[in-house]
């Protein structure tokens, strides 16, 4: 089976982890944590990085540190992982959904302003599948309305927007280092920013809001720390980040060269102003493809190719549709682009270790499955 994504640990990860074990610095103190924070934040083009236990907790920390709370609203894309809306709810605020941009698959800048109310506190953008959102109009909207901008860059380590790295575009940016990410620590995350005061507040909240005296608390904090062991892996991964980005882009080129002439397939976007890192090589089936997305995924699995469906739109999440919780988003609107992406999109194997021969096998299997589907139209 060709997997969707596997981590590649081919640098100094083992040496750094063994040093942690030999020196006994295995918990949430040690030299690798600040070294990793410094290396990764520099790669984003910002001064401050605060490592934490996951990309999810990074989002929660950024929201909390920016003062988002009960009664507030945060603009989020409808087409994204449920984490965005969950973390907004965890602060007591409410996510307000905006449809996807058909050109980038990220939040549609043209649909944001109509969703802003006096309660709106921030706009959260997600750089979807490694492609940056169109940030200039989003930042202009935020300035007009006095809003904060949070980047979810979990899938976009090293992506560029008009020559600037993702992570240096908003007030704060959040990254995930889960095992399938371009840069991994197994589990882990980071908040990056150029705002030193904001970074200091994130550090405070990350560590139970300990101050002096240590066990007297003025703020509600969390245990969202990263371990020195994980940071050791992260630092080694950072040392090879440029090569990892190059591998991802090379992998996308292999797929695109083989699929660009296939009819009824939409391939991943790359706008003229963007440098995508193609975290996942996603394709969207058009109506003439011959079978449904789910039927294709099942057929590819029989051919030894693992795949994943695109994210399920937030307005279609049962946990939100079936609830009257005031923190949960209103799911009654129309989100046609997110609907189409969530119904017809999937990503092909996209791991950093994938070879050209494996890509050729994936494409050959896709063509065989398409042919079989075309011979039996209506398979859903």
matplotlib code that plots the C-alpha trace (Angstrom):
import matplotlib.pyplot as plt

x = [0.0, 1.4, 0.5, -0.9, 1.9, 4.8, 7.3, 10.9, 13.6, 16.8, 18.7, 20.2, 16.9, 18.4, 21.6, 19.6, 17.1, 19.9, 21.5, 18.3, 18.2, 21.9, 21.5, 18.1, 16.4, 13.3, 10.4, 9.4, 12.7, 16.0, 18.1, 16.3, 13.0, 14.3, 16.7, 13.7, 11.6, 14.3, 15.0, 11.4, 10.3, 13.3, 12.2, 8.9, 10.6, 9.4, 11.2, 9.1, 8.1, 6.4, 6.4, 3.4, 1.8, -0.1, -1.3, -4.7, -3.4, -1.4, -4.7, -6.3, -3.3, -3.3, -7.0, -6.8, -3.7, -5.4, -8.3, -10.9, -13.6, -17.3, -19.6, -17.0, -17.1, -14.2, -14.4, -13.3, -13.4, -16.1, -13.8, -11.2, -10.6, -13.1, -10.3, -10.7, -14.3, -13.7, -11.0, -13.1, -15.8, -13.4, -12.7, -16.4, -16.6, -18.5, -17.1, -18.7, -18.3, -17.2, -17.2, -14.0, -12.3, -12.5, -9.1, -7.1, -9.5, -8.8, -11.2, -12.8, -11.7, -14.7, -17.1, -15.6, -16.8, -20.5, -20.0, -18.5, -20.6, -19.9, -19.0, -16.3, -12.9, -10.6, -10.3, -8.7, -7.3, -6.2, -3.6, -5.2, -3.2, 0.0, -1.4, -1.5, -4.7, -4.8, -3.8, -3.6, -7.4, -7.9, -5.4, -7.1, -10.5, -9.0, -7.4, -10.7, -12.6, -9.9, -9.6, -6.8, -5.7, -4.6, -3.0, -3.5, -0.3, -0.5, -0.3, 1.9, 5.4, 7.5, 4.8, 5.3, 2.8, 4.2, 7.7, 6.9, 6.6, 3.4, 3.5, 4.7, 1.5, -1.0, -0.8, -0.1, 0.3, -0.2, 1.6, 1.2, 4.1, 1.9, 3.5, 2.1, 3.3, 6.2, 8.1, 7.2, 7.9, 5.4, 2.9, 3.5, 2.8, 4.0, 2.7, 4.9, 4.6, 6.5, 4.7, 7.0, 4.2, 1.8, 4.5, 5.1, 1.4, 1.3, 4.3, 2.4, -0.8, 1.1, 2.5, -0.4, 0.0, 2.7, 4.1, 5.7, 4.8, 4.6, 1.3, -0.6, -2.5, -3.9, -4.9, -6.5, -3.7, -3.1, -0.7, 0.2, 4.0, 6.2, 8.9, 12.6, 12.6, 10.0, 11.9, 15.1, 13.3, 11.9, 15.3, 16.8, 13.8, 14.3, 17.8, 16.4, 13.3, 14.3, 15.0, 11.7, 9.9, 11.8, 10.8, 7.2, 7.3, 9.2, 6.6, 3.8, 5.6, 5.8, 2.0, 1.1, 3.2, 1.3, -2.2, -2.4, -4.0, -6.5, -10.0, -12.5, -9.8, -9.0, -5.4, -4.0, -3.9, -0.8, -1.6, 1.0, 1.6, 2.0, 4.6, 2.7, 4.3, 1.7, 1.4, -1.1, -1.5, -5.3, -7.5, -11.1, -13.3, -15.5, -19.0, -17.7, -15.1, -17.1, -17.5, -17.8, -14.9, -15.8, -16.0, -12.6, -11.0, -12.3, -11.1, -7.6, -7.4, -8.0, -5.0, -2.8, -3.1, -4.2, -6.0, -7.9, -11.0, -10.9, -12.2, -15.9, -17.3, -18.0, -21.6, -22.2, -20.7, -23.4, -22.0, -22.8, -26.0, -27.6, -26.8, -28.2, -25.0, -24.5, -20.7, -21.3, -21.5, -24.7, -24.9, -27.9, -26.1, -25.1, -21.4, -21.4, -17.6, -16.9, -19.7, -18.2, -14.6, -15.8, -17.9, -15.5, -12.0, -9.3, -5.6, -3.2, -0.1, 2.1, 4.8, 8.2, 9.7, 7.6, 9.5, 8.8, 8.1, 5.5, 3.9, 3.7, 2.0, -0.5, -1.3, -1.6, -4.0, -6.1, -6.4, -7.4, -10.0, -11.3, -11.6, -13.5, -15.8, -16.5, -17.5, -20.2, -21.5, -23.5, -21.3, -21.5]
y = [0.0, 3.4, 5.5, 9.0, 10.5, 9.3, 11.3, 11.4, 11.5, 11.6, 14.3, 14.7, 13.7, 10.6, 12.3, 15.2, 12.9, 10.7, 13.9, 14.6, 11.1, 11.2, 14.6, 13.8, 16.8, 15.0, 17.2, 20.8, 22.4, 22.1, 23.9, 22.4, 24.2, 27.8, 26.6, 25.1, 28.2, 30.5, 28.4, 28.0, 31.6, 32.7, 30.5, 32.3, 35.7, 36.8, 37.3, 35.3, 31.7, 29.8, 26.1, 24.1, 20.7, 20.8, 23.0, 22.9, 24.3, 26.9, 28.2, 28.2, 30.1, 32.7, 33.3, 33.6, 35.8, 38.2, 38.5, 36.6, 35.6, 35.2, 37.2, 37.7, 36.4, 35.2, 34.9, 31.4, 29.5, 27.0, 24.7, 23.6, 21.1, 21.4, 22.6, 26.3, 26.4, 24.2, 26.4, 29.6, 27.9, 26.9, 30.6, 31.2, 33.1, 32.0, 31.1, 32.8, 30.9, 32.2, 30.2, 29.1, 30.9, 28.7, 29.9, 29.1, 26.8, 29.1, 31.7, 33.9, 37.5, 38.8, 37.2, 38.3, 41.8, 40.8, 38.6, 41.3, 42.5, 44.7, 41.5, 40.5, 40.4, 38.5, 36.9, 33.4, 32.3, 28.8, 28.3, 25.3, 22.3, 24.4, 27.3, 30.8, 32.7, 36.0, 38.1, 41.7, 42.2, 40.3, 42.5, 45.6, 44.5, 43.8, 47.3, 49.0, 47.2, 47.1, 43.3, 40.9, 38.4, 34.9, 32.6, 28.8, 27.7, 24.0, 22.8, 25.5, 25.5, 27.6, 28.8, 32.3, 35.1, 37.8, 37.0, 36.8, 33.6, 32.4, 33.1, 36.7, 38.1, 38.5, 39.4, 35.8, 32.5, 28.9, 25.8, 22.1, 19.6, 16.5, 13.4, 14.1, 17.7, 19.0, 19.6, 17.2, 16.6, 13.8, 15.9, 19.6, 23.2, 26.8, 30.3, 32.8, 36.6, 39.8, 41.1, 40.5, 41.3, 38.9, 36.2, 36.7, 36.3, 33.1, 31.8, 32.7, 30.9, 27.9, 27.1, 27.2, 31.1, 30.6, 33.9, 35.0, 33.8, 30.6, 29.2, 32.4, 32.8, 36.0, 34.3, 31.1, 29.1, 25.7, 22.9, 23.2, 22.7, 20.9, 18.6, 19.0, 15.6, 16.8, 20.1, 18.1, 16.4, 19.7, 21.4, 18.7, 18.9, 22.7, 22.2, 20.5, 22.6, 24.1, 20.6, 19.4, 22.2, 21.5, 17.8, 18.7, 21.0, 18.4, 15.8, 18.1, 18.7, 14.9, 14.6, 17.6, 16.5, 13.2, 14.5, 17.9, 16.5, 14.3, 15.6, 16.3, 16.7, 20.0, 20.0, 21.9, 25.7, 27.9, 31.6, 33.9, 35.6, 32.4, 29.7, 26.7, 23.9, 21.3, 19.7, 17.4, 17.0, 17.4, 16.8, 17.6, 15.4, 17.2, 15.8, 14.1, 12.0, 8.8, 7.9, 9.7, 10.7, 7.9, 5.2, 6.3, 6.2, 2.7, 1.6, 3.1, 1.3, -2.0, -1.0, -0.5, 3.3, 5.0, 8.4, 10.8, 12.8, 16.6, 18.2, 18.2, 21.7, 23.1, 24.0, 20.2, 19.0, 17.2, 18.5, 22.0, 21.3, 19.5, 21.9, 25.2, 26.0, 29.8, 29.2, 27.1, 28.5, 29.2, 26.4, 27.7, 29.6, 28.6, 27.6, 26.2, 26.1, 24.4, 21.9, 21.0, 20.7, 18.6, 16.3, 15.9, 16.5, 14.0, 14.0, 11.5, 10.1, 13.1, 11.9, 13.4, 10.0, 9.3, 8.3, 9.0, 5.3, 5.4, 8.5, 6.7, 3.8, 6.1, 7.8, 4.5, 3.2, 6.4, 6.0, 2.3, 3.2, 6.0, 3.7, 1.1, 3.9, 5.2, 1.8, 1.7, 5.3, 6.3, 4.4, 6.6]
z = [0.0, -0.9, 2.1, 2.0, 4.1, 6.3, 8.2, 7.0, 9.8, 7.8, 9.6, 13.1, 14.9, 16.5, 17.7, 19.3, 21.0, 22.4, 23.8, 25.6, 27.1, 28.1, 29.8, 31.4, 29.8, 28.6, 29.8, 29.1, 29.9, 28.1, 25.4, 22.4, 23.1, 22.7, 19.9, 18.0, 18.6, 17.3, 14.2, 13.2, 13.8, 11.8, 8.9, 9.0, 9.0, 12.5, 15.8, 18.3, 18.5, 21.3, 21.0, 22.4, 22.4, 19.1, 16.3, 18.0, 21.2, 19.2, 17.9, 21.3, 22.8, 20.0, 20.4, 24.2, 24.1, 21.7, 24.2, 22.2, 24.7, 25.5, 23.2, 20.5, 17.0, 14.8, 11.1, 10.0, 6.6, 6.2, 4.3, 7.0, 9.7, 12.6, 14.9, 13.9, 15.1, 18.1, 19.5, 19.0, 20.9, 23.7, 24.3, 24.6, 21.3, 18.2, 14.7, 11.8, 8.5, 5.1, 1.9, 0.2, -2.7, -5.8, -6.9, -3.8, -1.7, 1.2, 2.7, 0.0, 0.7, -1.2, 1.2, 4.5, 5.0, 4.7, 7.8, 10.1, 13.0, 16.0, 17.8, 15.4, 17.1, 14.6, 11.2, 11.0, 7.7, 6.8, 4.1, 2.6, 1.7, 1.4, -0.7, 0.9, 1.1, -0.8, 2.2, 1.0, 0.7, 4.0, 5.8, 4.3, 5.6, 9.1, 9.2, 8.2, 11.0, 13.6, 13.6, 14.5, 11.8, 12.8, 10.3, 10.5, 8.7, 9.9, 6.3, 4.8, 6.4, 4.1, 1.7, 0.2, -0.4, -2.7, -1.4, 2.3, 4.2, 5.6, 9.4, 8.9, 7.5, 10.3, 14.0, 15.0, 13.1, 14.3, 13.1, 13.6, 13.7, 13.6, 12.0, 8.5, 8.4, 6.3, 9.5, 12.3, 16.0, 16.2, 18.0, 18.6, 17.5, 17.6, 17.7, 15.9, 15.8, 15.6, 18.7, 21.7, 24.2, 22.5, 22.5, 26.2, 27.0, 24.9, 27.0, 30.2, 29.2, 27.8, 31.2, 33.6, 33.9, 36.5, 37.8, 41.0, 43.6, 41.6, 42.9, 42.9, 39.6, 38.1, 34.8, 33.6, 32.0, 30.4, 30.2, 26.5, 26.8, 24.3, 25.6, 25.0, 23.2, 20.7, 20.2, 19.5, 16.6, 15.5, 15.5, 13.3, 11.0, 10.8, 9.6, 6.5, 6.0, 2.6, 1.3, 2.5, 0.8, -2.4, -2.2, -1.8, -4.8, -6.9, -6.0, -7.1, -10.4, -11.0, -10.4, -12.5, -15.4, -15.5, -14.7, -16.5, -19.6, -17.7, -18.4, -15.6, -13.0, -11.2, -10.0, -7.0, -7.5, -7.5, -8.0, -9.7, -6.4, -4.4, -3.8, -2.6, -0.7, -1.7, 1.8, 0.1, -3.6, -3.8, -6.8, -7.4, -9.6, -12.1, -13.1, -16.2, -14.4, -14.5, -10.8, -7.4, -5.2, -2.7, -5.4, -6.7, -3.3, -2.7, -6.1, -5.5, -2.2, -4.1, -6.3, -3.3, -3.1, 0.0, -0.2, 2.0, 1.4, 1.6, 4.8, 5.6, 5.5, 8.9, 8.1, 7.5, 10.8, 12.8, 16.1, 15.0, 13.0, 15.8, 18.6, 19.9, 21.7, 21.2, 20.7, 17.7, 14.2, 12.3, 9.7, 7.8, 5.1, 1.6, 1.0, -2.5, -3.0, 0.3, -0.5, -3.9, -2.4, 0.5, -1.8, -4.8, -3.4, -2.3, -1.9, -3.3, -1.6, -0.8, 1.6, 1.5, 0.8, -2.2, -5.4, -9.0, -9.5, -6.8, -8.3, -11.7, -9.9, -8.3, -11.6, -13.5, -10.8, -11.0, -14.8, -14.5, -11.9, -14.0, -17.0, -15.0, -13.6, -17.1, -18.3, -15.5, -15.4, -12.3, -9.8, -6.7]

ax = plt.figure().add_subplot(projection="3d")
ax.plot(x, y, z, "-o")
ax.set_aspect("equal")
plt.show()
